[in-house]
Amino acid sequence: MNSFSNSLILALWLLLCRGISGATFTIVNNCGYTVWPGVLANADKSGLETTGFELPPGASRALDSPPGWSGRFWGRSGCKFDPSTGQGSCVTGDCGSGQAECNGAGAAPPATLAEFTIGSASPDFYDVSLVDGYNLPMLVEATGGSGSCETTGCSADLNRQCPTELRVESGEACKSACEAFGSDQYCCSGAFNTPSTCSPSIYANMFKTACPKAYSYAYDDATSTFTCTGANYVITFCPPVTR
C-alpha cells in the first residue's frame, strides 16, 4: 500500500472518530498567577461541562466537546469570588455573571480569544483573535491531527507594548482601536464593512507585528485562520516565549 493510500485511510479514520467523539481541549495555566478560563458555545451549539472555572498556576483541565461544536475560550484575570456566596468579578475578561461560571455570557473586551469550529466530517477551523483586544498571552496547539495543523496564538506581552490611548486604567489589558475610538474605520463597520474598504490600522499592524499568526482586525483571515482534521487542542495561557 502506498503512502497516499495510508494517508487517505488515516484521514477517513480520524473523521470517523471525530464524528463520534468531537475534540478534547486541554487548558493549561503556565502563568505565575491564577487564571479563570471562560467558555462560550455558539448560540446553536450545546455547552461543554463548564462555562468557567478557576485554574491555579501550573494546573490544567481537559474538556470534551461534542461533534460539530463551535465556540470560544478566554482567560479572566484578577478575579475575586466570595468563598461563601461564590459572587465576585474579574479585572479582565469578566463575563458579567458575577461568579466563576459564565453561564452563557461572553468576555467583556479587551480579551484574547481562542475560537474553534470542530468539524463532524470535515476539517476543524481555529484561530486566536485580538480583534476584541488583548489581556493574556495565549497559544493554541493541535495534537494528533492531520493537515497543516499549525500552532497559533500570541505569546508576546502586549500589555507592556500597549499604546497609552489603548491601555486600560489598570494596565492589565490593551483595547482594540475599535473599542478605544468607536469609529467605523477602526471597527470595519458602516462604509468600511468589507475587506476592500477596511484596511488594518496602525494599531492592528502593531498587534500583527507582535503576534503574526493572531487575528489583528476583522478581515485578517488569510494569515490567521488555521485548519486541522481529527485533532485535539492544547490552549496555554502564558506560554513560554521562544526566540
C-alpha positions, 0 to 999 in steps of 0.5 A: 500500500502506498503512502497516499493510500495510508494517508487517505485511510488515516484521514477517513479514520480520524473523521470517523472518530471525530464524528463520534467523539468531537475534540478534547481541549486541554487548558493549561495555566503556565502563568505565575498567577491564577487564571479563570478560563471562560467558555462560550458555545455558539448560540446553536451549539450545546455547552461543554461541562463548564462555562468557567472555572478557576485554574491555579498556576501550573494546573490544567483541565481537559474538556470534551466537546461534542461533534460539530461544536463551535465556540470560544475560550478566554482567560479572566484575570484578577478575579475575586469570588466570595468563598461563601456566596461564590459572587465576585468579578474579574479585572479582565475578561469578566463575563458579567455573571458575577461568579466563576461560571459564565453561564452563557455570557461572553468576555467583556473586551479587551480579551484574547480569544481562542475560537474553534469550529470542530468539524463532524466530517470535515476539517476543524477551523481555529484561530486566536483573535485580538480583534476584541483586544488583548489581556493574556498571552495565549497559544493554541496547539493541535495534537494528533491531527492531520493537515497543516495543523499549525500552532497559533496564538500570541505569546508576546506581552502586549500589555507592556507594548500597549499604546497609552490611548489603548491601555486600560486604567489598570494596565492589565489589558490593551483595547482594540482601536475599535473599542478605544475610538468607536469609529467605523474605520477602526471597527470595519463597520458602516462604509468600511464593512468589507475587506476592500474598504477596511484596511488594518490600522496602525494599531492592528499592524502593531498587534500583527507585528507582535503576534503574526499568526493572531487575528489583528482586525476583522478581515485578517483571515488569510494569515490567521485562520488555521485548519486541522482534521481529527485533532485535539487542542492544547490552549496555554495561557502564558506560554513560554516565549521562544526566540 
